[in-house]
Amino acid sequence: MNIEDLKNILLKENHTIVIYKNDASVYTSNDRGVAPLMKLLKENKAQLKDAMIADKVVGKAAALLMAYGKVKEVYTPTISTPALKVFKNHNIEIHYDKEVGRIINRKGDGLCPMETLCLNIENPEEAFVAINNLQ
């Protein structure tokens, strides 16, 4: 299994996220936002270590959570500039189709709440705690 395989599953099966975990299993979710990442991080953070992920949209919050889980490689059709910086700072290999300045909320009238929450957070563990406190 490689990142191209995950990309194909994400796009063809219309999931929001596809994760190839280090136990060689494939996890898919149609939950929105950072919910699937938070669920996995709460259950067992180690299962994301060295995982490959294909995610529909990656903003800074998701990137910080992936860095917190020590993910190895990520594909996304859309990534925010702050998320790209997180991946570069944490040596996570990233493949993407389009870079945007920021992730917009679902209504389209402002920033994504998670992007806003993590604007001034650089530490992945701090991001996990802040997001967890919201849920």
C-alpha positions in Angstrom: 0.0 0.0 0.0 1.3 3.4 -0.9 0.1 7.0 -0.8 -1.3 6.8 -4.4 -3.5 3.8 -3.3 -4.8 5.9 -0.4 -5.5 8.8 -2.7 -7.5 6.6 -5.0 -9.5 5.2 -2.1 -10.2 8.7 -0.8 -11.3 10.1 -4.1 -13.1 7.0 -5.6 -15.0 6.0 -2.4 -15.6 9.6 -1.3 -14.3 9.3 2.2 -13.2 12.3 4.3 -10.0 10.4 5.5 -8.2 7.2 4.7 -5.4 6.0 7.0 -3.0 3.1 6.4 -2.0 2.3 9.9 1.2 0.6 11.1 -0.6 -2.6 11.8 -1.2 -2.8 8.0 -5.0 -2.1 8.3 -6.8 0.6 6.4 -9.1 2.9 8.4 -11.7 5.0 6.6 -14.1 7.6 7.9 -16.7 9.9 6.6 -16.7 12.1 9.7 -15.9 15.7 9.1 -13.1 17.9 10.3 -10.6 16.6 12.8 -13.0 14.2 14.5 -11.5 11.0 13.0 -8.0 12.0 14.0 -9.0 12.9 17.5 -10.8 9.6 17.9 -7.7 7.6 16.9 -5.4 9.8 19.0 -7.6 9.3 22.0 -7.9 5.5 21.5 -4.2 4.8 20.9 -1.9 7.5 19.7 0.7 4.9 18.7 -1.4 3.6 15.9 -0.7 6.7 13.9 3.0 6.5 14.2 4.5 6.1 10.7 1.0 5.9 9.2 0.1 7.2 5.7 -3.0 9.4 5.5 -5.1 10.7 2.6 -7.4 13.5 3.9 -9.9 15.6 1.9 -8.8 18.9 3.4 -5.9 19.6 5.7 -5.7 22.8 7.8 -3.3 23.6 10.5 -5.2 21.8 13.2 -5.3 18.5 11.3 -1.6 19.0 10.4 -0.7 19.5 14.1 -2.7 16.4 15.1 -0.9 14.4 12.4 2.4 15.7 13.7 1.3 14.8 17.3 0.6 11.2 16.0 4.0 11.1 14.2 2.4 10.4 10.8 4.9 9.6 8.1 3.2 10.7 4.8 0.1 12.7 3.8 -1.9 13.3 0.6 -4.6 16.0 0.4 -6.4 17.7 -2.5 -6.4 21.0 -0.5 -3.9 22.2 2.1 -3.6 25.5 4.0 -0.3 27.4 4.0 0.0 27.1 7.8 -0.6 23.3 7.5 2.2 23.0 4.9 4.6 24.8 7.3 3.7 22.3 10.1 4.5 19.3 7.8 7.8 20.9 6.8 8.7 21.6 10.4 8.0 18.1 11.4 9.5 16.3 8.4 6.3 14.8 7.3 6.2 14.0 3.5 3.3 15.9 1.9 1.6 15.5 -1.4 -1.2 18.0 -2.4 -3.0 19.4 -5.4 -3.9 22.9 -4.2 -2.5 25.3 -1.5 -4.9 27.9 0.0 -4.1 30.6 2.5 -6.5 29.4 5.1 -9.3 26.8 5.5 -12.7 28.4 5.3 -15.7 27.2 7.5 -18.5 25.2 6.0 -20.8 28.2 5.7 -18.1 30.0 3.7 -18.3 33.1 5.7 -15.1 32.9 7.8 -12.2 30.8 9.0 -12.7 27.2 10.0 -13.0 27.1 13.8 -10.2 24.6 14.2 -7.9 26.7 11.9 -8.8 29.7 14.1 -8.1 27.8 17.3 -4.7 26.7 16.1 -3.5 29.9 14.5 -1.0 30.7 17.2 -0.2 27.1 18.3 3.0 25.5 17.0 3.3 22.6 19.4 1.4 19.5 18.3 0.7 18.3 21.9 -0.7 21.8 22.8 -3.0 21.6 19.7 -4.3 18.2 20.8 -5.1 19.5 24.3 -6.8 22.7 22.9 -8.9 20.7 20.5 -9.7 18.0 23.1 -10.9 20.7 25.5 -13.4 22.0 22.9 -15.0 18.6 22.4 
